[in-house]
Amino acid sequence: VAADGGYAILLDTPFLFIGNNPYVITGAQLGTRPWLDRGTLWLCTAPRPTHLKLMVLAFGALLGRVSPADLTRRDVKEVHIRTHRRHLHVATDGEVTLMRTPLHFRIRPNALRVMVPG
């Protein structure tokens, strides 16, 4: 993973989440975002790469028992994902797509204009 400033992070993880702004990771508000206008991508990974640990984390999140130490989180403007695999399964709004690597994500603050009735 290469993020802002060009620094690289070597990760061995079964889970990488990239979202638009930070998400709530525990309790009844799990999966919600307190802000939509921070202008950052939110990277979240499971630091210990076992499937059992990942399942325990998911169950703990539902029960509101995940601490900040359980997941690695970073706010960035841009990220490049490189892997030894030629393709990765990527979930986008619930739809899973097979995408060719490397992957590149960047935030475009205020790119979407929303009009509401007055």
Secondary structure as GFF3:
##gff-version 3
##sequence-region A 1 118
A	DSSP	beta_strand	2	3	.	.	.	ID=ss1
A	DSSP	three_ten_helix	4	6	.	.	.	ID=ss2
A	DSSP	beta_strand	16	20	.	.	.	ID=ss3
A	DSSP	three_ten_helix	27	29	.	.	.	ID=ss4
A	DSSP	beta_strand	41	45	.	.	.	ID=ss5
A	DSSP	alpha_helix	51	62	.	.	.	ID=ss6
A	DSSP	three_ten_helix	68	70	.	.	.	ID=ss7
A	DSSP	beta_strand	72	76	.	.	.	ID=ss8
A	DSSP	beta_strand	78	81	.	.	.	ID=ss9
A	DSSP	beta_strand	87	92	.	.	.	ID=ss10
A	DSSP	beta_strand	95	100	.	.	.	ID=ss11
A	DSSP	beta_strand	103	106	.	.	.	ID=ss12
###
